[in-house]
Amino acid sequence: MHTHATSSRAHWARVFIALAVVAASVWLSFTKPPRLGLDLRGGTQIVLETRDSSRAEAGPEATERTLEVLRRRVDALGVTEPTITSSGERRIIVELPGVQDPRQAAEVLGRTAQLTFHPVTGAGESAREDTGGDTAEEKKEKEERKEKDERTLTDEDGQPLRIGPAGLSGALVEGADAGFDAQTGGGWYVTVDLRGAGKEKWRELTAEAACAPPGDPARRVAIVLDDEVISSPQVDPSVRCDGGIAGGSTRITGDFGAEDAKELALLISGGALPVPVETVEQRTVGPTLGAAAIDASARAAVIGILATSLFILAVYRFFGGLAAIALVSYGLISYAALLLLGATLTLPGLAGFVLAIGMAVDANVLVFERAREEYAARRGRSLRSALTSGYRNAFSAIADSNITTLLAAVLLFFLASGPVRGFGVTLSIGVLASMVSALVVARALTESAAGRRALRRRPGLSGIAGGGRLRRRLEGRGPGLMRHRRRWLAGSAVVLVLAVSGILVRGLDFGVEFTGGRLVEYATERPVDAEEARRAVSDAGFPRAVVQASGDGGISVRSEDLGDEDVLRVRDALAETGGGAEQLRDELIGPSLGDELRRNALIALGVALAAQLVYLAVRFRWIFGAATVAAMAHDVLILVGVFAWLGKPVDGVFLAALLTVIGYSVNDSVVVFDRVRELWARHRGTPFAEVAGRAVVQTVPRTVNTGMGALFILVALAVLGGDSLTDFAVALLVGLTVGMFSSVLTAVPIAVELAGRSGATAPPARKRSGPPRPRDRAAAVRPEAGDNGARV
């Protein structure tokens, strides 16, 4: 009675928690808008990196001051809801929603705007200074100029001008405004207001210049922006020597147009950057592309959920229907978690959100399969007690499999960059939400239903009262399944060799993220084939550019040396060929960042392998860990090889898919080896090969059913997700399919071989409550003739 009361209290506690979590998720979903990334709402992201200069050294302090200057400049641009954040010690990420032409924004943000005011010491002689035939007097004169810190620059009229050291810096500028002189017809000008000590420095500078006679270059003051003289006005004749211009205000005149004057005023009023900055990454996405991606992903999610729900309903009947309801709650919970954390939803992140729907089925499948075993082993026990045992016995496999997937997701977040990091966030949230959905919501629903009279009278409707067709077909083959393990390994080796040969024959097409360069995507009015597009781009002056066409009007052009003007030329060439062209996407990756991303990708893969191996070594025996990592490497190499044969790009999105495949591969192997460990401890006198074969038979239904749930989602993404998600879905389809087979036909045979060669012994049996199950006694059969599996 005491145990029953405790179980009842725990059940109602789960019901209360499930209702509270779902209610909170619904409330958040309707009251808090999502935070969309620029690749979904359209706009430009620019990543700037600070550089050392002769005046200052780049570092955390200089980056922070640079960020403040950039924030003032962005505010002056008038962009709605801009985001400016620092990343590391030297990088600054600027997001400009709605900005589709990044050229002006990049120019305004990236210019150092080192504004200085200099006295003019005389006319320059640049044409003679570099001849190499200077006389002794000229050399002496040049040495004296260096000691005085004098240099020669070209003024606004193209004439050489010799200037002295700066008498005033842009740091003392209060503000600047552009204006138009309509009275005198002088055109556009910029008024500069000075503050603090700048007023007195300006007076001293103009007073010194006023001492030179009119017409003498020394009567001018040179205003220099980024080592370029933008204006060198003469001090008005009315200004007396040693008097200077008081008031702290001056007007910059020159050959300005309206845009030039406004841009200069913006740069000056924003302040001078303390150190130079360089654009190392730039991404621009059109609003139509982002809207199309959201619609396509939403359709894929709806269809995927419906297909997955129908599948688990067909396999697990009534309990499968309740799991489908929990699947909907998973969607609400994970979406609400994204809103609560304020996470930015990117395009790969959206794919991860949809993909995790398939993963959410996994825990339910594990529980239902264990509950089927419990019910079959003890015909007299109730549905509810079988279900409770199923949840208890499946918890270890659920925890281990989800932790391995979380490891891959966390690595994506810390080692990836750009939108791919969003995938790591949503995948992590999806994994945690799936556990809440299965272990709290689905359990509350199924346990409540299991006690109903209608199901007690007709247990077959529950979905756990039968063993399942696939399990029944495999039961007879189970004990001898691993007798042919070397055939399975030979088959895996053949597939591996075929895939890896693609890397050697075709090579890998590294995306712009790993090579550096620029990738621009266009949509033409009419479909243009790849060869026609290549000719157009080549005729535009870029014969070495990589051009790919999707066949429905989408064309991507990738090159290491595409400038802003080059992008316009390519667009015009494609517009002429395709009856018009619209720029959808523009990505610029600097060579240094490309090297870094490529290095980080390799580090991510290495850390993923090491982290999985360490975790498996702690949770399992070394033979299981080694077999799992070997199967995982097998899956990774096959996926990379398939992409090489298909000629698809290896980029950041592929990296996200690859690390997800690693998580999936380990997930499947962990479930199998968790059952192997359990059976091996229980049947210590049975050869290990036979134990492994029985474990495979008992876990294959879970592997197939979970895989089918994910396959429905991935097929929907591949067909409906649009070009942006097709490669991602294809990579996961290949990896998931290979992983389903390798966890059974590669990992387990390797473990059997390792166990036989090392003479591994069975682990100690775990204590079980209650009498032994009939299946336990029946499973301890004699070894088959010719089986050389490890024996205790």
N, C-alpha and C positions, 0 to 999 in steps of 0.2 A: 504493500500500500504506500509505503513511504517513497519507494522508487517511482511508482506511478504518479504520485502527487508532484514529485520533483519534475518528472518528465512533462506533466501537464503545465506546470508553471513556466518551464522553459519554452514550451510551445506557444503559450499565450504571450510571453515576452517577445518571441520572434514575430508573432502577428502584429503586436503593437509597434515594434521597430519598423517592420515592413510598411505599415500604413503611414507612419510618421515620415519615413524616408521618401516614399512615393508622393505624399502630400507636399512635402517641402520641395521636391523636384518639380512638381507641377506648378507650384507658386513661383518658383524662380524662373521657370521657362516662360511664363506669361508676363512677368514683371521686369525682367532684366534683359536688355538687348545684348546680342552676341558681339564680341569684338573681332571683327574680320580683319585678316591680314590684307596687305596691299594686292596680293595675287588674286584675291577674291573680290575686292571692291574697286580695284584699279588705282593706279598711282605710281609713284616712283620711290624707290629706296636707294639711298646713296651711302656707301660705307667709306668714310675718310680715315686716313691714317696720318698721324702727326709725324713730322720729320725734324731732325736736328738742323739747326741753322747756325750761322756764325754768331748770332746774337743770343740764342737760347738753346737749351738741350731739351729734346722731347722727353716726356715722362708723365707720370700721373698728374702732377700739379699743372704742367703746361696743357695737358689734355683737358683738364677740368676748366681752365681759363678759356681754352679754345671753344669748348662746348657752350659756355655762356655767350661768347661772341656770336657763335653760329645761331644760338637761340634768338638773339636780337635780330639777326639778319633774316631768319625764317619768319619771325613775327612781322617784319616789314614786307615780306613777300605777300602776305595776306592769305596764306594757305589755311584751309579749315582743318582743325584738329591735327596739327603736325605733331610728330613724336621725335624727340632727340634724346638719345641715351648713349652713354659710354659703354664700350665693350673692351675689357682688358685695360692695359695701361696706355695704349696708343690709338685705339680705334674709337670712332664715333659713328653711330648709326642714325641717319636722318631719314624719316619716313614722311613723304609729302602726298597725302591722299588727293586724288583728282588731277595731279600734275602729269600730263601725258608727254610733254616735250621737256625732257630733263636737261637739255643743253644749257638753257639760260640759268636754271636752278643750280646746276653743277658749277657753272662759271662764277655765279655770285657766291656760292658757298665755298668753293675751293680756292678762290684767289686769296692770297695772304693779306692783301690790302695794307702793305707796309708803307704807310703814308708818312713822308718826312718833308720838311721845309729846309731849303739850303740857300746859303748866300752864293751868288754867282761871282767868280773871281776873274772871269774874262772869257774871250772867245776860245773855243777848243781848236786843236790841231790834229784831229784823229787821223786824217789822211796821211800825215807824215810820221806819226808815232810808231807805226808798225812796219816801217820800211827796212829796218835793220841797219840803215846807213847813217845813224845819228852822229852828229859831231860831238866833240867833248863838251861844248857848252850846252848842247841840247840834252845830253845825258845828265849833266849836272842839274839842269832845270827840272828834269823829270824826277830825279832823286829828291829834290827839294819839295816837289809837289806831293810825293809819297809821304814825306815827313809831315807835311801839312794835312794829310788825308784828303788830298784833292783828286778828283777823277773827271773824266770827260764823258758826257752823255749827249745824245741827240735831242734837241728841243722839239717842240710841237711842229715846227716848220721844217724839220730835218737838218738843221744846222748844228754843228758841234758846239757844245757849251761846257765850259770848265766850271765845276761847282766845288764848294768847300764842304766841310763836315756839317752834318745836320744840326741846325739850331733849334729845331722843334720837331717833336714826333706826333704821330696820329693819336697816341694815347691821351693827349691833352685836348682832343677834339670833343666838344660838347654835342654837336649835331651838325647835320648838313641837309640842305633842301635844294631842290632843282627849281629853277624859275626861268621865265622867258622875258627878255627885255623888248617889249613891244614899242617903247617910246623911241629908242635910238636905233632899233633894228639890229641890235648886237647879237641877237639869237639867244640860244639857251646858255645858262650859266648855273653854277653851283655855289651857294652861299655856305661858308664854313664858319661855325661859331666855336670859339675856344673857351676853355674854362681854367680856373685856378692860375697856376704858374704859366700856363700857355699864353695868357694875355700879355704878360710882361715879356716873355720870350719873343712873341710876335712883334711887339713894339721895338725891342732891341734889334731884331733882324731887319725890319724895315728902316729903322733909323740909320743903321750902317749902310744900307743900300742907297739911302737918300743922299749920302755924301758924295756919290759919284755923279759926274755931269750927265745931263740928259743925252740919250743915245749910246752911252757907254754900257756894255753888257753888265758891268758890275752894279748898275742901278737896278738890275732885275733880281727877283727872288724865284728860285726854282722850286716848284711843287712836284715832288717825285712820288709816284705810286708804283710799287714793285719794280724799282730800278728803271722806271720809265718817266721821263719828264712829261707830265700831262698839261702843265701850264707854267709859263715863266714870265709873269707880267712885270712891267716896269713900275717902280714906285712913282706915284703921281708927282709932277713938279711942284705942287703946292706943299708937299711934305718937306719940312726943313731938315737939314743935317742934324743928326743926334736927337731929333725929336721923335720920329717914328709915328706909326699909326696906332692910336689908342683905341680901346673899346673891345678888342678881342674878336673882331669879325672881319672876314675877308671874302672876296668873291673870286672864284676860279672861272676864268673864261677860256674859250678855246673853240675848236671846230666841233662843237657838240651837236648831235641830233637830240630829239626828245628822249629816246630810249637810252642813249649814252649818258645824258645828264642824270636821268633818274637812277640808272644803275650805279653811277659814280657816287651819287648822294647816298644811295643805299649802302654801298660798301663803306663809305666814310662814317656814316652815322652808326652803322653796326659796330664799328670799332675795328682796330687792327688785330689780326690773329697774332698771338704771341710767337707761334712757330708756323712754318709752312705745313700745308696738308696736301695729301695726294689721294685721288679717288682710286681705291683698290677694288671696289665692287659697285655695280649700278644695275638695278633691276627696274624695268618699267613694264607694267601690265595694263592693257586697255580694259575699260569697264565691261565691255561686252564679253570678253574672254572670261572674266571672273564670274559674271552673272550666268554664263553658259555652263561653267564648271559647277556652280552651286546647283543649278537645275538638274544637270546630268547626275551629279552625286546624289541628289535627293531622290531622283527616279530609281537609281541603282539601289539606294538604301531601302526604299519601299518594296521594290520587287524582290530584293534579296531577303528582306524580313519575311515577306509572304511565302517565298519559295522554301526558306528554311523552316518556317512554322509548319507548312504543309508536310514537309519531310519528317520532322520529328513527331508530328501528329500521326502520320501513317505508321511510323516505327514504334512509338510508345503510347499511342492511343490517347486515353483520357489524361494520363499524366503528361504526355507530350503536349496536349493542348494547354495544360496549366503552365508548362515550361514556356510555351509560346507567349502566354500572357506575361510571364516573368521577363521574356525577351523584350517586350515592349517597355516594361518598367526599366530594363537595363538602358534602353535608349534614353529614357527620361532622366535616369540617374546620372549617366555619363555626361549628357548635355548640360544638366544643372551643375555638375561639378566643374565643367569648363567655365560656366558663367560665374560660379562662386569664386573660383581662383583668378578670374580675370584673364584667363589664357587667351592668346591670340589664335584664332582658327585660320590656318593656312590651307592651301590646296592639298599638299601631302597630308596635313593634319586631318582634313576632311576625309581623305581616303582612309587614314588610320581609324577614324571614327566609324566609318562604314565597315571596315574590315573587322574591327573588334566585335561586331555583331555576330559574325561567324564563330569567333573565339568564345563568345558568351555561352554558346551551346555546349562547349566542351565539358564544363563542370556538371551540367545536368546529365549528359550522356554517361559520364563516369559513375555518377550516383545511381542512375537507373540500371546500368549493367551490373553493378555490385548488388543492387537490390534484387535483380533477377536471380543472381546466383544464390543469395540468401533464401529467397522464397523457394527455389528449386531444391536446395539442400535440406530444407525443413518444411515439408509440405503442410505441417500442422500449424505453422506460425501465421500470424495475421499479416495483412498487407502493411499495416502501420509499423509493426515491429521489423519487418523486412526492409521497409524504407528507412527506418531509423538506423538499422545496421548498415545499410548502403551508404548513408551519409557519413557514418563513423568510419567505415573501412575505406571510403574513397577520399577522405580528407587529406591523407598524406600525399597521394598522387596529385590531387588538385593543388595543394600548396607548392609542391616541388615544381610542377609544370608551369604554374603561373610565375613563380619566382624566376625561373630561367628566362621567361619572356620579358619580365620586368628588367632583368639585367641588360638585355639587348636594347630596350627602350631607353633606359637611363644612359647607356653609352651613346645613343643617338643624340640625346639632349646635350651632353657635355662635349662631345667630339665633333658633331656636325655643325653646320652653320646655315643661316638663312631659313627659308621655309621648312627645310627638312627637320629642323629642331622642333617645329610644331608637331610633326608626325610623332616624335618621341614623347611629347607631352600628352597628346590625345591617346596614343597607344597605352601609356602608363595608366591614364585615367580609365581607359576602357577595360584594362585587365582588372583593376581594383573594383570597378563597377560590376564587372561580370561575376566576381566572387560574391559581392553583396546580393546581386540578382539571384544567383543560384543557391547560395547557402542561407539566405534570409528570406527573400520574397518567394522563390520557388518552393523552398522547404515549408514555409508557412502555408502555402496553397495546397501542396500535395499531402502534407500531414493532416490538414483539416479534411481533405476529401477522402483520405484513406480510411477514416473512421466512419464514413457514411454507410448506411445499411445497403444501399443499392450496389455499391462496389463490393461489400462483403459477400453479397449473394452472387454476384457475377464478377469474380476477381479477374477474369480474362480481359475485361474492358479496361482494366487499370493500365495495362501495358508492361507490367513487371511480373505477371503471373506465368508468362511463357519465356522460354529461353531465347527465342529469336531464330529466324530461319538460317541466317549466316552462321550462328554459333552451332546449331544442330548439324549443319553440313560439315563443319570443321572438326567436330568432336572426334570423329573416327580417325582423322589424320593426325591428331595432335601429338601422340607420343613419338611418332616417327618423323615429324616435320623437320627436325634438325639433322636427320641422317644424311640429308642432301645439302648440308650447309656449304660444302665446298663448291657445289654447283651454283648456289645462290651467290657466293662470293665471286665466282668466275664471271657470272652474268653482270654483276655490279662493276667488275673491273672492265669488261668490254664496253659497257655504256660510258664509263668514266674515260676510257681512252678515246672513244669517238668524240666525246664532248671536248676534252682537252686539246684534241687535234685541231679543233676550230680556233683555239687561241693561237696555235702555232701557224696554221695555214692562213687564216683571215686576219689575225691580230685583233686587238681591242680598240674600239672607237671611243676614246676618252672624250667626255663632254667638255664644254668650255670651262666648267668649274674646276676641272683637274688640269687643264692645259693652259688656261689663261686665254684671253681673247674676247671676242664679242659674238653673241648669238642674237639674231634678230628674226622674228617670226612675222610673216605677212599672210593676209587673206586676200586672194584675188577674186575678181568678179566671176570669172569662169575657171574651171579646173585647168591646171597646167601640169603636164607631166614633168618628171625630174630632169630629163634630158633637155627639154625646152627651157626650163628654168635655169639650168646650168649655163646654157648658151647665152641667155640674157644677162646673167650675172658676169660671165666671162667678158662679154662685149662691153660691159660697164667698166671694165678695168680690173676685175678680180678673178683671174683664171684659177687661182689656187684655193678659192673659197670652197668650203664643203656645203653643198646645196642638197636639201632633201625635200621631197614633195609628198604630201599625204594623199593626193588624188582628188580631194574635195575642195580644192582651193587653198589649202594650207601649205606654205612654203617656209622653210627655215634656212637661213644663211649663216654660216659660222666661219670666222676668219680671225687670225691673230692681230690684224692691223686694219680694223674698220674704224674710221673716225666718224664724227657727226655728219660731215659733208658726204662721206662715202655712203652712209646709211641712206641719205636722201637720194643719191645717185642709184643705188640698188633698188630702192622703192620705185623710182621713176622707170627704171628698166623693166621691172616686173609688171608695173602698171601698164606699160605699153604692150607687153606680151599677154597679160591676162585680162585686159580690158578694165584696169583699175586695180589698185592695191591699197590695203589698209594695214597699218602697222599694229600688231596685236601685242607683241612682247619684245623687250629689248634687255639683254643681260650683258653686262660688261664685267669681266673678271681680270684684274691685274695679274701679271706674271708671277709676282711674289706671292699673292694670295692663292693663285692656282697651285703653286708648289706646296704651299702650306696645307691647302685642302687635300691634295693628293697624299701628303705625308700623314695628315690626320686620319684619312681613310684607312691607310695601312695600319696605323696605330689602333684605330677602332676595331679592325678585324683581329689584330693580334691580341688586344685586351679582351675582346669578346671570347676568343678561344681559351685564353688563360683563365678568365673569370669563370667560364662554364666548367672548365676542368677542375679548378679549385673547389667550386661548389659541389660538383659531383663526387670529388674525392672525399669531401667531408660527409656527404649524405649517403654515399654508396661506396662499394669496394672499388679499388683501382681498376680492376678488369672491366667493370661497368662504365667507369668514367672514361677509360681509354677507348672502349668500343663506341661510346656515345660521341666522343670528339672525332673519332675516325669517320663515323657515319656523317657527322656534321660537315667535316672537310670534304667528304665525297659529294654531299649535296651542294656545297658552295661551288666547287670546281665544275660540277655539271651545269649549274645555273650560269656561271660566267662563260662556259664554253658554248652553251646554247645562244647566249646573247652575241657571242663572237660570230657564230654561224649566221645568225639573223641580221648581223650588221647594225644592231641597235646600240645607242649610246650608253656608255658607262659613266653615269653622272651622279649627282647627289641623291636624286630620287631612286636610282638603282641601288645606291648604298643603303638607303632606308629599307628597300625591299630585301636586300641581301641580309642585313642584320635581323630583319623580321623572320626570314627563312631560317636563320641560325636559331632563333628562339623557338620556332615551330619544330625544327628537327630535334632539338634537345627535348622539347616538350613531349613529343611522341615517344622518344627513346626512354625518357624518365618514367612514363606510365608503364611501359613494358617491363623495365628492369625493377620497378617497384613491385610488380606482381611476381617477377622471377625471384626476387629476394624473399618475398613472403612464402612462396611455394617451396623454395629451397630449404628454408628454415623448418618448414612443417614436415617435409618428406626427406629427412636426412639420409635415408638409405637408398634413395633413388638417384640414378645417374643424372648428372647436371644437364646433359643434352636433352633428356626426356623432360626434366623439369622446365627447361627453357621452352621446349615445344609446347607443353601444356600452357605455359604463361602466354605464349603468342596466341594460341587458340582463344584464350579467355579475354585477351585485350584487342584482338583484331576487330571485333564488332565496334568497340569504342573508337579505334583509329579510323575505321571506314565511316562511321556515322558522324564523327566530328569533322573529318575531312570533307564529307559531302556538304555539311552545313557551311563550311568556309568556301567551298567551290561554288556554291550558288551565289554567294556574295561577289566572289572574284569574277565569275562569268558576267554578272550584271555590271560590274565596274568596267570590264574589258569591252563589253558591247555598248553600254550606255554612258560610260564615264567620259567620253570625248578623248581627243588626242592627248590632252594633258595627263590623263590617268591610264591610258591604254598600256604603255610600256610598264608602268608600275604594276598593273593587274596581271600582265603577261608574266612578269618576273615572279610574282607570288604564285601564280598558277603552276609554273614550272617547278618552283622550289617546293611548294606544298605537295604536288603529286610525287615528286622524287622522294620527299621526306616520308610520305606515307609508306612507301615500299622499303626505303633504306632502314627505317626504324625496326622493321621486322626481318628483312632479308639481307641486311648488311650488319647492323649493330649487333643483333643477337648471334648470328654465326661467328662474328669476330669474338664476342664474349665467350662463346663455347670453346673456340680454339684456344683462347688465352687461358681459360680455366683448365683445359686439358693439359696444356704445356706447363702450367705453373703448379699443378696439383692443388688447386684451391679447394678449401673445405667449406662445408655449409656453415652459415652463421647460426648462432644459438636461437632456438625457437622462442618466439614471443608468447607470453602467457595469454591465453584466451579464456574468456568467461563462458561457462556453460559446457555441456557435453560436446564431444567431437561431432562434427557433421558427417553424415553418411558419405558425402562426396570426398571428404578428407581421407576416410578409410579406403575408399575405392581407388583413390588416385595413387596410392602407394603400390604400384605394380612392379613386376620384375623388369629388369632391363632387357631390351631386345637384343637378339644375337647380332654380333658385329658392331655394336655401338661402343665406341671408345670414349664416351663422354666422361668427364671427371666424376669420380665416385668418392663418397665419404668413407 
